[in-house]
Amino acid sequence: MQWESVDSQALLLSAPPGHGTTEVCSHVIDLAKKKASQTNSYVLYFFASSTTDAMSSTNFAHTLLQQIVCCSNAKHADYIATTFLGTLLRRHFQRPTQAFKKDDEPDTTIENILRAPDDVLIEALLEVIKKTGIQELSVVVDGMSEDIARLVFKYSMRAIRKLKALFTIDESPKYGEILDRMTCIEYDKERKGLHIRRHSVAYISAD
């Protein structure tokens, strides 16, 4: 209720695999889509189980980019792709160790650009969101790492007026401090006799 009542906030759910986080995400996506049809907002989502660990951050950014393109008219499709690739290319030139190599095949060069570090991929994705003028956005990500969840929320807060985000992770948060405007529900915390950590947001136990 706290998460739903605030315009810009993230909810981080931690639970072992097989404890219903995927079903929760699917339910929230359905509700967000119904609301989006009435408010002209966007709903972006990603399930880490649909990809391999080695490619998860890359596929995450590319999947959300595809969803943005599909929600936009044909006139903006090229502009969206140009904005995304332009950001990746600009940041690629800023990394001396990732400079173009004369002997690389063209496919290798393109692959190196697209497989940018997590923060660069998310920055490029958020640059697309800013340029397309998205003001209200719901993001649901199931099974990604806590590091990715933090990056997505941190960058998104800079670009979007109203943001509602739901992230699920397999383990309890490993960081002692949760980002501002992020609420965390940890699986089975009270039952194990652990103290509930409190920072700028509330921690709630779940079973």
Residue pairs with C-beta under 8 A, 6 or more apart in sequence:
2 9
2 183
2 202
3 9
3 10
3 11
3 164
3 183
4 164
6 181
7 161
7 162
7 163
7 164
8 157
8 160
8 161
8 162
8 163
8 164
8 181
9 163
9 164
9 165
9 181
9 182
9 183
10 149
10 153
10 163
10 165
10 166
10 167
10 179
10 181
10 182
10 183
11 165
11 166
11 167
11 182
11 183
11 184
11 185
12 146
12 149
12 167
12 168
12 169
12 173
12 178
12 182
12 183
12 184
12 185
13 21
13 24
13 166
13 167
13 168
13 169
13 184
13 185
13 187
13 206
14 168
14 169
14 170
14 171
14 172
14 173
14 184
14 185
14 186
14 187
15 21
15 168
15 170
15 187
15 206
16 170
16 171
16 187
17 170
19 187
21 142
21 143
21 168
22 47
22 49
22 142
22 143
22 168
24 166
24 168
25 45
25 47
25 140
25 141
25 142
25 166
25 168
28 138
28 140
28 166
29 43
29 45
29 138
29 140
32 43
32 138
32 140
32 164
33 43
35 41
35 138
36 42
36 43
36 136
36 138
39 136
40 136
41 134
41 135
41 136
41 137
41 138
41 162
42 67
42 68
42 71
42 134
42 136
42 137
42 138
43 137
43 138
43 140
44 64
44 67
44 68
44 137
44 138
44 139
44 140
45 67
45 139
45 140
45 141
45 142
46 59
46 60
46 63
46 64
46 140
46 141
46 142
46 144
47 142
47 143
48 56
48 60
48 141
48 142
48 143
48 144
49 142
49 143
50 59
51 59
51 60
56 144
56 145
56 148
57 118
57 121
57 144
57 148
58 114
58 115
58 116
58 121
60 121
60 141
60 144
60 148
61 121
61 122
61 124
61 125
62 114
64 125
64 139
65 80
65 84
65 125
65 128
68 80
68 128
68 129
68 132
68 134
69 77
69 80
69 81
72 80
72 132
76 132
79 131
80 128
80 131
80 132
83 124
83 127
83 128
83 131
84 124
84 125
84 127
84 128
85 113
85 124
87 120
87 123
87 124
87 127
88 113
88 114
88 116
88 120
88 121
88 124
89 113
91 116
91 120
91 123
91 124
92 98
92 99
92 112
92 113
92 116
93 99
98 112
100 109
101 109
104 112
116 124
118 147
118 148
118 151
119 151
119 155
122 148
122 151
122 152
122 155
123 155
126 155
126 156
126 158
126 159
127 159
129 137
129 156
129 159
129 160
130 159
134 160
135 160
135 161
135 162
136 160
136 161
136 162
136 163
137 156
137 160
137 162
137 163
137 164
138 163
138 164
138 165
138 166
139 152
139 156
139 163
139 164
139 165
139 166
140 165
140 166
141 148
141 149
141 152
141 165
141 166
141 167
141 168
142 167
142 168
143 168
143 169
143 170
144 167
144 169
145 169
146 167
146 169
146 173
146 174
146 175
149 167
149 169
150 175
150 179
152 165
152 167
153 163
153 165
153 167
153 179
153 181
153 182
154 179
156 163
156 165
157 163
157 181
172 186
172 187
172 189
173 184
173 186
176 197
177 199
178 184
178 199
178 200
178 201
180 200
180 201
181 201
182 201
183 201
183 202
183 203
183 204
184 201
184 203
184 204
185 203
185 204
185 205
185 206
186 203
186 204
186 205
186 206
187 205
187 206
187 207
188 205
188 206
188 207
189 196
189 203
189 205
189 206
190 196
190 205
191 205
191 207
196 203
196 204
196 205
197 203
